Amino acid sequence: GAGFKEIFYCNIGKENPLEVVLTGRADLQIELENNHIIFDYKTGSASASRRKKFLDQLLIYELIYYLISDPQLQAQVNSYLYFVEDRNLFCLKDVKTSKSQLLAEFRLNLETAVNKLLTVGYEFPRKGDPADIIEITRRDLFVTGKI
């Protein structure tokens, strides 16, 4: 079925806040009386770089399921990555940075990315993906620069 979605407001520009819609669907969500648990399963191993890569995904799930509508639930929401290959469970709380700080950084990174998109336009990553076949993507036809 369809994932859950929630509107996330970013103050980009001083006059008009930009409405950003976050969508997603966790693999497993458990609702207890005073505890909300989110699991997302990953294939592959649980290297530090892979855990970091999926950190924002857990934050997005927490935001769209609970924290946008009720920020007071922050202490009651726990999210986990489970890496199937090496049976490794990673909890968002294992990160040394507080959840409040992680959410603030996420908002800032999102605002920075949207500002860049509005001022420069979309840019392909500098390092091409090995699976990026020019005949299929036509990356060569895309012109970057100010909109």
Rosetta constraint file for C-alpha pairs under 8 A:
AtomPair CA 2 CA 25 HARMONIC 7.77 0.50
AtomPair CA 3 CA 23 HARMONIC 6.39 0.50
AtomPair CA 3 CA 24 HARMONIC 5.05 0.50
AtomPair CA 3 CA 25 HARMONIC 4.56 0.50
AtomPair CA 4 CA 23 HARMONIC 5.73 0.50
AtomPair CA 4 CA 24 HARMONIC 5.66 0.50
AtomPair CA 4 CA 25 HARMONIC 5.90 0.50
AtomPair CA 4 CA 64 HARMONIC 6.98 0.50
AtomPair CA 4 CA 65 HARMONIC 7.31 0.50
AtomPair CA 5 CA 21 HARMONIC 6.78 0.50
AtomPair CA 5 CA 22 HARMONIC 5.63 0.50
AtomPair CA 5 CA 23 HARMONIC 4.23 0.50
AtomPair CA 5 CA 24 HARMONIC 6.54 0.50
AtomPair CA 5 CA 64 HARMONIC 6.04 0.50
AtomPair CA 6 CA 21 HARMONIC 5.84 0.50
AtomPair CA 6 CA 22 HARMONIC 5.55 0.50
AtomPair CA 6 CA 23 HARMONIC 6.57 0.50
AtomPair CA 6 CA 63 HARMONIC 7.97 0.50
AtomPair CA 6 CA 64 HARMONIC 5.12 0.50
AtomPair CA 6 CA 65 HARMONIC 7.86 0.50
AtomPair CA 6 CA 68 HARMONIC 7.45 0.50
AtomPair CA 7 CA 19 HARMONIC 6.58 0.50
AtomPair CA 7 CA 20 HARMONIC 5.83 0.50
AtomPair CA 7 CA 21 HARMONIC 4.47 0.50
AtomPair CA 7 CA 22 HARMONIC 6.16 0.50
AtomPair CA 7 CA 64 HARMONIC 7.90 0.50
AtomPair CA 7 CA 68 HARMONIC 7.87 0.50
AtomPair CA 8 CA 19 HARMONIC 6.23 0.50
AtomPair CA 8 CA 20 HARMONIC 5.11 0.50
AtomPair CA 8 CA 21 HARMONIC 5.81 0.50
AtomPair CA 8 CA 22 HARMONIC 6.61 0.50
AtomPair CA 8 CA 68 HARMONIC 7.02 0.50
AtomPair CA 9 CA 17 HARMONIC 6.59 0.50
AtomPair CA 9 CA 18 HARMONIC 6.03 0.50
AtomPair CA 9 CA 19 HARMONIC 4.92 0.50
AtomPair CA 9 CA 20 HARMONIC 5.89 0.50
AtomPair CA 10 CA 17 HARMONIC 5.71 0.50
AtomPair CA 10 CA 18 HARMONIC 5.35 0.50
AtomPair CA 10 CA 19 HARMONIC 6.44 0.50
AtomPair CA 10 CA 20 HARMONIC 6.96 0.50
AtomPair CA 10 CA 107 HARMONIC 7.43 0.50
AtomPair CA 10 CA 111 HARMONIC 6.43 0.50
AtomPair CA 11 CA 16 HARMONIC 7.23 0.50
AtomPair CA 11 CA 17 HARMONIC 4.44 0.50
AtomPair CA 11 CA 18 HARMONIC 6.20 0.50
AtomPair CA 11 CA 111 HARMONIC 7.58 0.50
AtomPair CA 12 CA 16 HARMONIC 7.10 0.50
AtomPair CA 12 CA 17 HARMONIC 5.52 0.50
AtomPair CA 12 CA 18 HARMONIC 5.94 0.50
AtomPair CA 12 CA 111 HARMONIC 6.38 0.50
AtomPair CA 12 CA 114 HARMONIC 7.94 0.50
AtomPair CA 12 CA 115 HARMONIC 6.95 0.50
AtomPair CA 13 CA 17 HARMONIC 6.66 0.50
AtomPair CA 22 CA 60 HARMONIC 7.12 0.50
AtomPair CA 22 CA 64 HARMONIC 6.70 0.50
AtomPair CA 23 CA 60 HARMONIC 7.96 0.50
AtomPair CA 23 CA 64 HARMONIC 7.07 0.50
AtomPair CA 24 CA 60 HARMONIC 7.62 0.50
AtomPair CA 24 CA 61 HARMONIC 6.63 0.50
AtomPair CA 24 CA 64 HARMONIC 7.76 0.50
AtomPair CA 25 CA 61 HARMONIC 7.13 0.50
AtomPair CA 26 CA 38 HARMONIC 6.65 0.50
AtomPair CA 26 CA 39 HARMONIC 6.39 0.50
AtomPair CA 26 CA 40 HARMONIC 5.58 0.50
AtomPair CA 26 CA 61 HARMONIC 6.61 0.50
AtomPair CA 27 CA 38 HARMONIC 7.80 0.50
AtomPair CA 27 CA 39 HARMONIC 5.94 0.50
AtomPair CA 27 CA 40 HARMONIC 4.97 0.50
AtomPair CA 27 CA 41 HARMONIC 6.50 0.50
AtomPair CA 28 CA 38 HARMONIC 5.88 0.50
AtomPair CA 28 CA 39 HARMONIC 4.96 0.50
AtomPair CA 28 CA 40 HARMONIC 6.53 0.50
AtomPair CA 29 CA 36 HARMONIC 7.45 0.50
AtomPair CA 29 CA 37 HARMONIC 5.69 0.50
AtomPair CA 29 CA 38 HARMONIC 4.64 0.50
AtomPair CA 29 CA 39 HARMONIC 6.30 0.50
AtomPair CA 30 CA 36 HARMONIC 5.95 0.50
AtomPair CA 30 CA 37 HARMONIC 4.96 0.50
AtomPair CA 30 CA 38 HARMONIC 6.47 0.50
AtomPair CA 31 CA 35 HARMONIC 6.53 0.50
AtomPair CA 31 CA 36 HARMONIC 4.93 0.50
AtomPair CA 31 CA 37 HARMONIC 6.50 0.50
AtomPair CA 32 CA 36 HARMONIC 5.98 0.50
AtomPair CA 34 CA 76 HARMONIC 6.16 0.50
AtomPair CA 35 CA 76 HARMONIC 4.83 0.50
AtomPair CA 35 CA 77 HARMONIC 6.01 0.50
AtomPair CA 35 CA 78 HARMONIC 7.44 0.50
AtomPair CA 36 CA 76 HARMONIC 6.02 0.50
AtomPair CA 36 CA 77 HARMONIC 4.72 0.50
AtomPair CA 36 CA 78 HARMONIC 6.19 0.50
AtomPair CA 37 CA 77 HARMONIC 5.96 0.50
AtomPair CA 37 CA 78 HARMONIC 4.93 0.50
AtomPair CA 37 CA 79 HARMONIC 5.61 0.50
AtomPair CA 37 CA 80 HARMONIC 7.82 0.50
AtomPair CA 38 CA 61 HARMONIC 7.66 0.50
AtomPair CA 38 CA 62 HARMONIC 7.73 0.50
AtomPair CA 38 CA 77 HARMONIC 7.78 0.50
AtomPair CA 38 CA 78 HARMONIC 6.30 0.50
AtomPair CA 38 CA 79 HARMONIC 4.44 0.50
AtomPair CA 38 CA 80 HARMONIC 6.11 0.50
AtomPair CA 39 CA 79 HARMONIC 5.85 0.50
AtomPair CA 39 CA 80 HARMONIC 4.85 0.50
AtomPair CA 39 CA 81 HARMONIC 5.86 0.50
AtomPair CA 39 CA 82 HARMONIC 7.07 0.50
AtomPair CA 40 CA 58 HARMONIC 7.82 0.50
AtomPair CA 40 CA 80 HARMONIC 6.33 0.50
AtomPair CA 40 CA 81 HARMONIC 4.98 0.50
AtomPair CA 40 CA 82 HARMONIC 6.25 0.50
AtomPair CA 41 CA 81 HARMONIC 5.81 0.50
AtomPair CA 41 CA 82 HARMONIC 4.78 0.50
AtomPair CA 41 CA 83 HARMONIC 6.01 0.50
AtomPair CA 41 CA 84 HARMONIC 6.76 0.50
AtomPair CA 42 CA 81 HARMONIC 6.94 0.50
AtomPair CA 42 CA 82 HARMONIC 6.00 0.50
AtomPair CA 42 CA 83 HARMONIC 4.76 0.50
AtomPair CA 42 CA 84 HARMONIC 6.03 0.50
AtomPair CA 43 CA 83 HARMONIC 5.73 0.50
AtomPair CA 43 CA 84 HARMONIC 5.33 0.50
AtomPair CA 43 CA 85 HARMONIC 5.89 0.50
AtomPair CA 44 CA 83 HARMONIC 6.32 0.50
AtomPair CA 44 CA 84 HARMONIC 6.65 0.50
AtomPair CA 44 CA 85 HARMONIC 5.10 0.50
AtomPair CA 44 CA 86 HARMONIC 7.42 0.50
AtomPair CA 45 CA 50 HARMONIC 7.87 0.50
AtomPair CA 45 CA 83 HARMONIC 5.96 0.50
AtomPair CA 45 CA 84 HARMONIC 7.42 0.50
AtomPair CA 45 CA 85 HARMONIC 5.58 0.50
AtomPair CA 45 CA 86 HARMONIC 5.65 0.50
AtomPair CA 45 CA 88 HARMONIC 7.90 0.50
AtomPair CA 46 CA 50 HARMONIC 6.10 0.50
AtomPair CA 46 CA 51 HARMONIC 6.22 0.50
AtomPair CA 46 CA 83 HARMONIC 5.76 0.50
AtomPair CA 46 CA 86 HARMONIC 7.10 0.50
AtomPair CA 46 CA 88 HARMONIC 6.45 0.50
AtomPair CA 47 CA 51 HARMONIC 6.30 0.50
AtomPair CA 48 CA 52 HARMONIC 6.19 0.50
AtomPair CA 49 CA 53 HARMONIC 6.06 0.50
AtomPair CA 50 CA 54 HARMONIC 6.46 0.50
AtomPair CA 51 CA 55 HARMONIC 6.30 0.50
AtomPair CA 51 CA 81 HARMONIC 7.80 0.50
AtomPair CA 51 CA 90 HARMONIC 7.59 0.50
AtomPair CA 52 CA 56 HARMONIC 7.97 0.50
AtomPair CA 54 CA 58 HARMONIC 6.68 0.50
AtomPair CA 55 CA 59 HARMONIC 6.49 0.50
AtomPair CA 55 CA 92 HARMONIC 7.29 0.50
AtomPair CA 56 CA 60 HARMONIC 6.08 0.50
AtomPair CA 56 CA 106 HARMONIC 7.06 0.50
AtomPair CA 57 CA 61 HARMONIC 6.33 0.50
AtomPair CA 58 CA 62 HARMONIC 6.26 0.50
AtomPair CA 58 CA 79 HARMONIC 6.35 0.50
AtomPair CA 58 CA 80 HARMONIC 7.42 0.50
AtomPair CA 58 CA 81 HARMONIC 7.93 0.50
AtomPair CA 58 CA 92 HARMONIC 7.46 0.50
AtomPair CA 59 CA 63 HARMONIC 6.12 0.50
AtomPair CA 59 CA 103 HARMONIC 7.03 0.50
AtomPair CA 60 CA 64 HARMONIC 6.10 0.50
AtomPair CA 61 CA 65 HARMONIC 5.90 0.50
AtomPair CA 62 CA 66 HARMONIC 5.66 0.50
AtomPair CA 62 CA 67 HARMONIC 6.01 0.50
AtomPair CA 62 CA 77 HARMONIC 7.06 0.50
AtomPair CA 62 CA 79 HARMONIC 7.44 0.50
AtomPair CA 63 CA 67 HARMONIC 4.46 0.50
AtomPair CA 63 CA 68 HARMONIC 5.17 0.50
AtomPair CA 64 CA 68 HARMONIC 6.20 0.50
AtomPair CA 64 CA 69 HARMONIC 7.99 0.50
AtomPair CA 66 CA 70 HARMONIC 5.93 0.50
AtomPair CA 66 CA 71 HARMONIC 7.31 0.50
AtomPair CA 66 CA 73 HARMONIC 6.96 0.50
AtomPair CA 66 CA 77 HARMONIC 7.83 0.50
AtomPair CA 67 CA 71 HARMONIC 4.36 0.50
AtomPair CA 67 CA 72 HARMONIC 7.32 0.50
AtomPair CA 67 CA 73 HARMONIC 6.41 0.50
AtomPair CA 67 CA 74 HARMONIC 6.44 0.50
AtomPair CA 73 CA 77 HARMONIC 6.39 0.50
AtomPair CA 74 CA 99 HARMONIC 7.84 0.50
AtomPair CA 78 CA 91 HARMONIC 7.40 0.50
AtomPair CA 78 CA 92 HARMONIC 7.02 0.50
AtomPair CA 78 CA 93 HARMONIC 7.37 0.50
AtomPair CA 79 CA 91 HARMONIC 5.98 0.50
AtomPair CA 79 CA 92 HARMONIC 5.71 0.50
AtomPair CA 79 CA 93 HARMONIC 7.93 0.50
AtomPair CA 80 CA 89 HARMONIC 6.74 0.50
AtomPair CA 80 CA 90 HARMONIC 5.46 0.50
AtomPair CA 80 CA 91 HARMONIC 4.41 0.50
AtomPair CA 80 CA 92 HARMONIC 6.01 0.50
AtomPair CA 81 CA 89 HARMONIC 5.86 0.50
AtomPair CA 81 CA 90 HARMONIC 5.08 0.50
AtomPair CA 81 CA 91 HARMONIC 6.47 0.50
AtomPair CA 81 CA 92 HARMONIC 7.99 0.50
AtomPair CA 82 CA 87 HARMONIC 6.82 0.50
AtomPair CA 82 CA 88 HARMONIC 5.72 0.50
AtomPair CA 82 CA 89 HARMONIC 4.54 0.50
AtomPair CA 82 CA 90 HARMONIC 6.28 0.50
AtomPair CA 83 CA 87 HARMONIC 5.55 0.50
AtomPair CA 83 CA 88 HARMONIC 5.12 0.50
AtomPair CA 83 CA 89 HARMONIC 6.42 0.50
AtomPair CA 84 CA 88 HARMONIC 6.90 0.50
AtomPair CA 90 CA 94 HARMONIC 7.11 0.50
AtomPair CA 91 CA 95 HARMONIC 7.74 0.50
AtomPair CA 93 CA 98 HARMONIC 7.84 0.50
AtomPair CA 93 CA 99 HARMONIC 7.53 0.50
AtomPair CA 97 CA 101 HARMONIC 6.41 0.50
AtomPair CA 97 CA 102 HARMONIC 6.53 0.50
AtomPair CA 98 CA 102 HARMONIC 6.25 0.50
AtomPair CA 99 CA 103 HARMONIC 6.08 0.50
AtomPair CA 100 CA 104 HARMONIC 6.20 0.50
AtomPair CA 101 CA 105 HARMONIC 6.11 0.50
AtomPair CA 102 CA 106 HARMONIC 6.06 0.50
AtomPair CA 103 CA 107 HARMONIC 6.18 0.50
AtomPair CA 104 CA 108 HARMONIC 6.21 0.50
AtomPair CA 105 CA 109 HARMONIC 6.00 0.50
AtomPair CA 106 CA 110 HARMONIC 6.07 0.50
AtomPair CA 107 CA 111 HARMONIC 6.11 0.50
AtomPair CA 108 CA 112 HARMONIC 6.06 0.50
AtomPair CA 109 CA 113 HARMONIC 6.10 0.50
AtomPair CA 110 CA 114 HARMONIC 6.17 0.50
AtomPair CA 111 CA 115 HARMONIC 6.03 0.50
AtomPair CA 112 CA 116 HARMONIC 6.15 0.50
AtomPair CA 113 CA 117 HARMONIC 6.16 0.50
AtomPair CA 114 CA 118 HARMONIC 6.14 0.50
AtomPair CA 115 CA 119 HARMONIC 6.15 0.50
AtomPair CA 116 CA 120 HARMONIC 5.52 0.50
AtomPair CA 116 CA 121 HARMONIC 6.82 0.50
AtomPair CA 117 CA 121 HARMONIC 4.47 0.50
AtomPair CA 117 CA 122 HARMONIC 5.56 0.50
AtomPair CA 118 CA 147 HARMONIC 7.46 0.50
AtomPair CA 119 CA 146 HARMONIC 5.93 0.50
AtomPair CA 119 CA 147 HARMONIC 6.75 0.50
AtomPair CA 120 CA 144 HARMONIC 7.49 0.50
AtomPair CA 120 CA 145 HARMONIC 5.29 0.50
AtomPair CA 120 CA 146 HARMONIC 4.25 0.50
AtomPair CA 120 CA 147 HARMONIC 6.31 0.50
AtomPair CA 121 CA 144 HARMONIC 6.58 0.50
AtomPair CA 121 CA 145 HARMONIC 6.03 0.50
AtomPair CA 121 CA 146 HARMONIC 5.72 0.50
AtomPair CA 121 CA 147 HARMONIC 5.72 0.50
AtomPair CA 122 CA 144 HARMONIC 6.68 0.50
AtomPair CA 123 CA 144 HARMONIC 5.74 0.50
AtomPair CA 123 CA 145 HARMONIC 7.96 0.50
AtomPair CA 124 CA 128 HARMONIC 7.96 0.50
AtomPair CA 128 CA 132 HARMONIC 6.61 0.50
AtomPair CA 132 CA 136 HARMONIC 7.71 0.50
AtomPair CA 132 CA 137 HARMONIC 6.76 0.50
AtomPair CA 133 CA 137 HARMONIC 6.24 0.50
AtomPair CA 134 CA 138 HARMONIC 5.12 0.50
AtomPair CA 134 CA 139 HARMONIC 5.90 0.50
AtomPair CA 134 CA 140 HARMONIC 6.99 0.50
AtomPair CA 138 CA 142 HARMONIC 7.34 0.50
